Amino acid sequence: MIEWSEQHKQIRTMVRRFIAAEIVPHLEELEHGDMPPYDLLRKMLKTFGVVDMARAQFARRIAREKARAENTPEPEERTKSPEEVGNELAMRMLPIIELCRYSPGMVTALGVSVGLTASAILARGTIAQKERWALPLLTMEKIGAWAITEPGSGSDAFGAMKSTAKRDGNGGYLLNGSKTFITNGPHADTIVFMCKLDDGRPPQDRAVVSFVLDKGMPGLAQSKRLRKMGLHSSPTGELSVADLRVGKEHLLGEREEQNSGRKDAKSTFTSERTGVAAMALGIVEECLRLSVDYARTRVQFGQPIGQFQLIQLKLAKMEVARMNIQNLVFRQIEMASQGKSMTLAEASACKLYCAQAAVETCLEAVQLFGGNGYMAEYRVEQLCRDAKVLQIYGGTDEIQVTHIARDLLAE
Ligand SMILES: Cc1cc2nc3c(=O)[nH]c(=O)nc-3n(C[C@H](O)[C@H](O)[C@H](O)COP(=O)(O)OP(=O)(O)OC[C@H]3O[C@@H](n4cnc5c(N)ncnc54)[C@H](O)[C@@H]3O)c2cc1C
């Protein structure tokens, strides 16, 4: 793939119109007020028919799974051509790119709820768990959070994990632990909570398991939103669980599989990391657009600043970053069209590059705008603060380096 198709461009125009009409007027409240992003996201999904599509897709999936479980013939399902799969990925990426021009936080809130939380339940859950928890997340009737990070365990998410589940002797479990930096944490209705099964073995040998928790369960506390540098349209909070008693139906998959939690989290890392390319593309495209416009109109020393070579160098570097990131987005779509996807190392390289390029581009945009760049009104300062998180969440830059190097050095 070397460019967006006409169909893609039409969808992009529709998404742009929606954002201009429905989201841009609320940017101030999203950014500086306490307006959670969820109603606007719901409206967006509904407007573009995503809710109906999600419902229909879910119904077909569950019908197949039920047939398999009951050993009856599976309902006929037309196999999608690889091109359709690629096209679907493109259609998922376009709204991410467009929304990130204004609000990367909204993409984060949506991605964690629908992407990470619902996907985790769909990947590992039983049919009953999927029906109970995944469907309302896919339609955004409910908001989801995916909780692995703890005050003492971030990059070393599994090694230093302290949250525990103990069998309670009645077929259920007793959960304890604290999580931090959890996207949607303050508002989440459904939480995938990762912890270690305390079965008496040393912590490093314990299985990592995931439980699904509901808002309001006795023993579960959800903090207020944490104050942070950027990404204000994505509420982030702490979760704590004290002697929370759950039945086995809350254990994802209802099986204590050794390392199931680790495997699920790793596959989540790959999708999280590749998703950063689309986010970075939206941020970089918008910074470049705003910067070109400013370079044409801002006059100093009797000429538009775009005539100065040092400003031209900034614009040229932004364009190089935009092209490279766009190529990584196209590569993902092209791979999907051929039934392939990035390995974890490739996804890590993709995230490392895109996150760094987005931050560098934003910083250059702020510089190009001079004092105005430091003012909220010109928007590049918000994009700059928001972009920084791409180098931190989903694995820091340094952790991406370790994953790339491990793959390169493997014999
Ligand atoms: C806005 C936001 C939203 C988030 N949302 C979620 C969420 O929804 N769910 C969730 O579970 N988590 C979430 N996180 C947590 C995020 O994934 C972690 O912050 C991230 O993985 C880094 O962990 P840490 O903050 O503990 O940093 P640390 O791991 O303490 O790292 C500190 C520094 O040491 C470096 N470092 C650590 N290990 C190594 C190493 N081996 N080699 C070299 N350098 C190293 C790091 O790169 C970093 O520079 C979110 C974070 C933010 C900021």
The ligand as an SDF file (V2000), in Angstrom:
LIG
                    3D

 53 58  0  0  0  0  0  0  0  0999 V2000
   -1.0860    8.1250   30.9480 C   0  0  0  0  0  0  0  0  0  0  0  0
   -0.7360    6.7080   31.2840 C   0  0  0  0  0  0  0  0  0  0  0  0
   -1.6840    5.7150   31.0970 C   0  0  0  0  0  0  0  0  0  0  0  0
   -1.3830    4.4040   31.4570 C   0  0  0  0  0  0  0  0  0  0  0  0
   -2.3660    3.4370   31.3270 N   0  0  0  0  0  0  0  0  0  0  0  0
   -2.1330    2.1950   31.8290 C   0  0  0  0  0  0  0  0  0  0  0  0
   -3.1900    1.2110   31.8590 C   0  0  0  0  0  0  0  0  0  0  0  0
   -4.3020    1.4550   31.3790 O   0  0  0  0  0  0  0  0  0  0  0  0
   -2.9360    0.0150   32.4070 N   0  0  0  0  0  0  0  0  0  0  0  0
   -1.7280   -0.2930   32.9450 C   0  0  0  0  0  0  0  0  0  0  0  0
   -1.5930   -1.3900   33.4580 O   0  0  0  0  0  0  0  0  0  0  0  0
   -0.7030    0.5990   32.9280 N   0  0  0  0  0  0  0  0  0  0  0  0
   -0.8780    1.8380   32.3900 C   0  0  0  0  0  0  0  0  0  0  0  0
    0.1360    2.7590   32.3710 N   0  0  0  0  0  0  0  0  0  0  0  0
    1.4260    2.3960   32.9590 C   0  0  0  0  0  0  0  0  0  0  0  0
    2.5620    2.2860   31.9640 C   0  0  0  0  0  0  0  0  0  0  0  0
    2.4260    1.1360   31.1890 O   0  0  0  0  0  0  0  0  0  0  0  0
    3.8780    2.3400   32.7760 C   0  0  0  0  0  0  0  0  0  0  0  0
    4.0020    3.6520   33.2800 O   0  0  0  0  0  0  0  0  0  0  0  0
    5.0840    1.9820   31.9460 C   0  0  0  0  0  0  0  0  0  0  0  0
    5.0780    0.6300   31.5810 O   0  0  0  0  0  0  0  0  0  0  0  0
    6.4060    2.2870   32.7000 C   0  0  0  0  0  0  0  0  0  0  0  0
    6.3990    1.7660   33.9810 O   0  0  0  0  0  0  0  0  0  0  0  0
    6.7910    2.6940   35.2310 P   0  0  0  0  0  0  0  0  0  0  0  0
    6.0000    3.9430   35.1050 O   0  0  0  0  0  0  0  0  0  0  0  0
    6.6460    1.9200   36.4740 O   0  0  0  0  0  0  0  0  0  0  0  0
    8.3130    3.0760   35.0110 O   0  0  0  0  0  0  0  0  0  0  0  0
    9.5690    2.2090   35.5020 P   0  0  0  0  0  0  0  0  0  0  0  0
    9.4330    0.8040   35.0290 O   0  0  0  0  0  0  0  0  0  0  0  0
    9.7950    2.4370   36.9580 O   0  0  0  0  0  0  0  0  0  0  0  0
   10.7540    2.8950   34.6830 O   0  0  0  0  0  0  0  0  0  0  0  0
   11.4700    4.0500   35.1340 C   0  0  0  0  0  0  0  0  0  0  0  0
   12.5850    4.3050   34.1010 C   0  0  0  0  0  0  0  0  0  0  0  0
   13.5080    3.2040   34.1130 O   0  0  0  0  0  0  0  0  0  0  0  0
   13.6190    2.6830   32.7880 C   0  0  0  0  0  0  0  0  0  0  0  0
   13.8200    1.2320   32.8180 N   0  0  0  0  0  0  0  0  0  0  0  0
   13.0810    0.3020   33.4810 C   0  0  0  0  0  0  0  0  0  0  0  0
   13.5330   -0.9330   33.2190 N   0  0  0  0  0  0  0  0  0  0  0  0
   14.5950   -0.7690   32.3920 C   0  0  0  0  0  0  0  0  0  0  0  0
   15.5070   -1.6750   31.7450 C   0  0  0  0  0  0  0  0  0  0  0  0
   15.4010   -2.9960   31.8790 N   0  0  0  0  0  0  0  0  0  0  0  0
   16.4630   -1.1450   30.9530 N   0  0  0  0  0  0  0  0  0  0  0  0
   16.5800    0.1910   30.7700 C   0  0  0  0  0  0  0  0  0  0  0  0
   15.7630    1.0830   31.3510 N   0  0  0  0  0  0  0  0  0  0  0  0
   14.7730    0.6120   32.1360 C   0  0  0  0  0  0  0  0  0  0  0  0
   12.2910    3.0560   32.1150 C   0  0  0  0  0  0  0  0  0  0  0  0
   12.4020    3.0200   30.7150 O   0  0  0  0  0  0  0  0  0  0  0  0
   12.0540    4.4320   32.6830 C   0  0  0  0  0  0  0  0  0  0  0  0
   12.7940    5.3770   31.9640 O   0  0  0  0  0  0  0  0  0  0  0  0
   -0.1020    4.0710   31.9800 C   0  0  0  0  0  0  0  0  0  0  0  0
    0.8510    5.0760   32.1140 C   0  0  0  0  0  0  0  0  0  0  0  0
    0.5580    6.3790   31.7820 C   0  0  0  0  0  0  0  0  0  0  0  0
    1.6060    7.4420   31.9620 C   0  0  0  0  0  0  0  0  0  0  0  0
  1  2  1  0
  2  3  1  0
  2 52  2  0
  3  4  2  0
  4  5  1  0
  4 50  1  0
  5  6  2  0
  6  7  1  0
  6 13  1  0
  7  8  2  0
  7  9  1  0
  9 10  1  0
 10 11  2  0
 10 12  1  0
 12 13  2  0
 13 14  1  0
 14 15  1  0
 14 50  1  0
 15 16  1  0
 16 17  1  0
 16 18  1  0
 18 19  1  0
 18 20  1  0
 20 21  1  0
 20 22  1  0
 22 23  1  0
 23 24  1  0
 24 25  2  0
 24 26  1  0
 24 27  1  0
 27 28  1  0
 28 29  2  0
 28 30  1  0
 28 31  1  0
 31 32  1  0
 32 33  1  0
 33 34  1  0
 33 48  1  0
 34 35  1  0
 35 36  1  0
 35 46  1  0
 36 37  1  0
 36 45  1  0
 37 38  2  0
 38 39  1  0
 39 40  1  0
 39 45  2  0
 40 41  1  0
 40 42  2  0
 42 43  1  0
 43 44  2  0
 44 45  1  0
 46 47  1  0
 46 48  1  0
 48 49  1  0
 50 51  2  0
 51 52  1  0
 52 53  1  0
M  END
$$$$
